[in-house]
Every structure is written in C-alpha cells, then in structure tokens.
Amino acid sequence: YSIEAGMRLYADRFNFFGNSWNVLDLFVVITGWACTVVGVISVNFTHLRLFRVLRLMRLARMVLCFRELHMLVSGCVSALRTLFWGGLMMFGLLVMWGILFVEYIHPVNSTIEYLDCDRCQRGFDSVMSAALTLFQQVIAGDSWGVLSVPVIEHAPGVAVLVIGAMLTLSLGLTNLILAVIVERASETRERDVHETLKAKEDEHIRQELLLMELCKRMDTDQDGKMELCK
C-alpha cells in the first residue's frame, strides 16, 4: 500500500489529491503506519486499528472495473429502499390478518388436538403469534398444511380468511415488491448508461482541451497556425 501510494503521488503530483480513491489509500497508509509506530512504543490506542477496516474499501474498485458487477451492486443498492418499505407494508398486512385470525380462527384452532406439533394449538392465540405463524406458513412456505388444513376441515367457513391471507401476502404483496425491485433496477441501469455517456463526453472535452494546450505550446511564434516544421 505504501509503495503504491508513493508511486501514485510521485506520478500524479498535485493531481493525486483530486482522486477520492487516492486520498482513501493515503489515509489507510498513514493510519497503518500510525498503528505500527504506536505498537512499537507500547502505547495502547486500540481504536486506531478500526481504520484498517477501510482497506476493504479498496475492493470497491473492482465494482468499477467490471460492468456486470457494477450493475449488480447498483441494482442491490437501489432495491434496499424498496425492500425496506415492502417489509413495513408486509408487517402491516401480517398484523391486520393476525387480528382477524385471533378473532375468528383461534377459537377453532384451540379445540384441535395436534399430536406432533407443540406450538400449533397456540399459533393464533395473540396478534404477534398469529403474524409469526402467517409469516412462517405463507411467506417462508413452511408447514402450511400442518396448521391450516386441519382448521379448514374443522370449520370450512374460515377458509375465506386462510386463502385470503395467502393470496394477499404470497401472490399479491411479494410479487408487487418483486415488480418494484425490477423497475428500480431498470431505472438504475438507464441512469448508469446516462452517466457513462456523460463521463465519456467529459473525457472527450478534457482531451480536446489538452490537445489545444499542447498546440499552443508548439506554436512558438504565436501565429495561430500549425506548420509541418513545428
């Protein structure tokens, strides 16, 4: 790290500090040497070692080098907000259905004897227990028939609630969240393409300015012309 940062500083001169990655590398090198010096003189500054974690930020450069990896990471970051609000909406629906299940399904479920399931009889005894049971059965897809089928067999009328919860949570909300995630990923890709084109245009303008500056230096007689002898 030290040799690389030194070579970049020597090659780029003052332009070295115009790149945020170079500044991060220099900061990691300085904190690393500071930890080494502190360890040699036997002074305990443990909190300085936390700055070594910043070395992992160097891996972020790989994201910029590989377009596919950059698109994956950008898509994941753009989906975090959707997942957050989708999770809140899912929790609200689970609580809503949990209230209905406590009122109408728990009285039926509490009368059923489950031989191989200790939790089944109290699966809907409270709103939070009902929400957890619904999440287990509908969202996670774990043992749906163990609890729901016996309840429907004992009271066929509650099938409306059981099937309604499955439709709204499993087929409705989860697919809606997935659709929004795909749309956000598509928007991120379009924005990435626009930023890439803009970066290429800025680089083209910068190269033109450098070429003009070079031509001005070669025009020693300041006549505004470039002759073959020059």
C-alpha positions in Angstrom: 0.0 0.0 0.0 2.8 2.4 0.9 4.8 1.8 -2.3 1.7 2.1 -4.5 0.5 5.3 -2.8 4.0 6.7 -3.1 4.3 5.9 -6.8 0.9 7.4 -7.5 1.8 10.6 -5.5 5.1 10.9 -7.5 3.4 10.4 -10.8 0.3 12.5 -10.3 1.8 15.2 -8.2 -0.9 17.6 -7.0 -3.5 15.8 -9.2 -3.1 12.9 -6.7 -5.4 14.7 -4.3 -8.1 15.2 -6.9 -9.0 11.5 -6.9 -11.0 10.3 -3.9 -9.6 6.8 -4.2 -6.1 8.1 -3.9 -7.0 10.1 -0.8 -8.5 7.0 0.8 -5.4 5.0 0.0 -3.2 7.6 1.5 -5.4 7.8 4.6 -5.2 4.0 5.0 -1.4 4.1 4.7 -1.0 6.9 7.2 -3.3 5.2 9.8 -1.5 1.9 9.2 1.9 3.4 9.9 0.5 5.2 12.9 -0.8 1.9 14.3 2.7 0.4 13.7 4.5 3.2 15.5 2.1 3.2 18.4 2.6 -0.6 18.7 6.4 -0.2 18.8 6.3 2.4 21.6 3.9 0.2 23.5 1.1 2.7 23.7 -2.4 1.3 23.7 -4.5 3.0 21.0 -6.8 0.2 20.1 -9.3 2.4 18.4 -6.8 3.3 15.7 -7.0 -0.3 14.4 -10.5 0.3 13.3 -9.2 2.5 10.5 -7.6 -0.6 9.0 -11.1 -1.8 8.1 -11.1 1.0 5.4 -8.7 -1.2 3.4 -11.8 -3.2 2.5 -13.0 -0.2 0.6 -10.3 -0.8 -1.9 -12.3 -3.8 -3.1 -14.9 -1.3 -4.3 -12.6 -0.6 -7.2 -13.4 -4.0 -8.6 -17.0 -2.8 -8.9 -15.9 -0.1 -11.2 -13.7 -2.4 -13.3 -16.4 -5.0 -14.2 -19.6 -3.6 -15.7 -21.7 -6.6 -14.8 -20.5 -6.5 -11.2 -21.2 -2.7 -11.1 -24.7 -3.3 -12.4 -25.4 -6.0 -9.8 -24.2 -3.8 -6.9 -26.1 -0.8 -8.2 -29.2 -2.9 -8.5 -28.9 -4.2 -4.9 -28.4 -0.7 -3.6 -31.4 0.6 -5.4 -33.5 -2.3 -4.1 -32.8 -1.6 -0.5 -35.3 1.2 -0.2 -38.0 -0.9 -1.9 -37.2 -3.8 0.5 -37.5 -1.5 3.5 -40.9 -0.1 2.6 -42.0 -3.5 1.3 -41.0 -5.0 4.7 -43.0 -2.4 6.5 -46.1 -3.0 4.3 -45.7 -6.7 4.8 -45.6 -6.3 8.6 -48.7 -4.2 8.5 -50.6 -6.8 6.5 -49.4 -9.6 8.8 -50.7 -7.6 11.8 -54.0 -6.9 10.1 -54.5 -10.6 9.2 -53.2 -11.6 12.7 -56.1 -9.6 14.3 -58.6 -11.4 12.2 -57.1 -14.8 12.8 -57.1 -14.2 16.6 -60.8 -13.3 16.5 -62.1 -16.0 14.1 -59.5 -18.8 13.8 -58.0 -19.1 17.2 -61.3 -20.3 18.8 -61.4 -23.1 16.3 -57.7 -23.9 16.4 -57.6 -24.1 20.2 -60.0 -27.0 20.1 -57.9 -29.1 17.8 -55.5 -31.7 19.2 -52.1 -31.7 17.4 -50.1 -34.8 18.2 -46.8 -33.9 16.7 -46.9 -30.1 17.0 -46.5 -28.3 20.3 -46.9 -24.8 19.0 -49.8 -25.4 16.6 -52.6 -25.1 19.2 -51.3 -21.6 20.4 -50.3 -20.5 16.9 -53.1 -17.8 16.8 -53.5 -17.0 20.5 -52.1 -13.5 20.1 -51.7 -11.0 17.3 -47.9 -11.4 17.2 -48.1 -15.2 17.4 -50.6 -15.1 14.5 -48.4 -12.8 12.5 -45.4 -15.1 13.1 -47.4 -18.1 12.1 -48.6 -16.4 8.9 -45.1 -15.4 8.0 -43.9 -19.0 8.6 -46.6 -20.5 6.5 -47.3 -18.0 3.8 -44.0 -16.1 3.3 -41.5 -18.7 4.2 -43.7 -21.6 2.9 -43.1 -23.8 5.9 -45.7 -26.4 7.0 -48.7 -24.6 5.6 -50.8 -27.8 5.6 -49.9 -28.7 9.2 -52.0 -26.0 10.7 -54.2 -24.5 8.0 -55.7 -27.7 6.6 -57.0 -29.1 10.0 -58.5 -25.7 10.8 -60.3 -25.6 7.4 -61.5 -29.2 7.9 -63.0 -28.3 11.3 -64.5 -25.0 10.2 -64.8 -24.7 6.4 -66.0 -21.1 6.7 -62.6 -19.8 7.9 -61.1 -20.9 4.6 -62.0 -17.5 3.3 -59.6 -15.9 5.8 -56.8 -18.5 5.3 -57.0 -18.3 1.5 -57.4 -14.5 1.6 -54.2 -14.2 3.6 -52.3 -16.4 1.3 -53.5 -14.5 -1.8 -52.8 -11.0 -0.5 -49.4 -11.9 1.1 -47.9 -14.6 -1.1 -49.3 -13.9 -4.5 -50.1 -10.2 -4.1 -47.6 -8.3 -1.9 -44.4 -10.4 -2.6 -45.0 -10.2 -6.4 -45.6 -6.5 -6.1 -42.4 -6.0 -4.2 -40.5 -8.0 -6.9 -42.0 -5.9 -9.7 -41.0 -2.7 -8.0 -37.4 -4.1 -7.5 -37.2 -4.9 -11.1 -38.4 -1.5 -12.1 -35.9 0.2 -9.8 -33.1 -2.0 -11.2 -34.2 -0.9 -14.8 -34.1 2.8 -13.7 -30.7 2.3 -12.2 -29.4 0.7 -15.4 -30.7 3.6 -17.5 -29.1 6.1 -15.1 -25.9 4.2 -15.3 -25.9 4.3 -19.1 -26.5 8.1 -19.0 -23.7 8.7 -16.5 -21.4 6.5 -18.6 -22.1 8.6 -21.7 -21.7 11.8 -19.8 -18.3 10.6 -18.4 -17.2 9.7 -22.0 -18.3 13.2 -23.2 -16.4 14.9 -20.3 -13.3 12.9 -21.1 -13.5 13.8 -24.8 -13.8 17.5 -23.8 -10.8 17.1 -21.5 -8.7 15.5 -24.2 -9.6 18.3 -26.6 -8.5 20.9 -24.0 -5.2 19.1 -23.5 -4.7 18.9 -27.3 -5.4 22.6 -27.6 -2.9 23.4 -24.8 -0.3 21.2 -26.5 -0.8 23.0 -29.8 -0.4 26.4 -28.1 2.9 25.3 -26.6 4.1 24.1 -30.1 3.1 27.4 -31.7 6.2 29.2 -30.7 5.7 32.2 -33.0 2.1 32.7 -31.8 0.7 33.0 -35.3 -2.2 30.6 -34.6 -1.1 28.1 -37.3 0.4 24.6 -37.1 3.1 24.1 -39.7 4.8 20.9 -40.6 8.2 22.1 -39.3 6.6 22.8 -35.9 
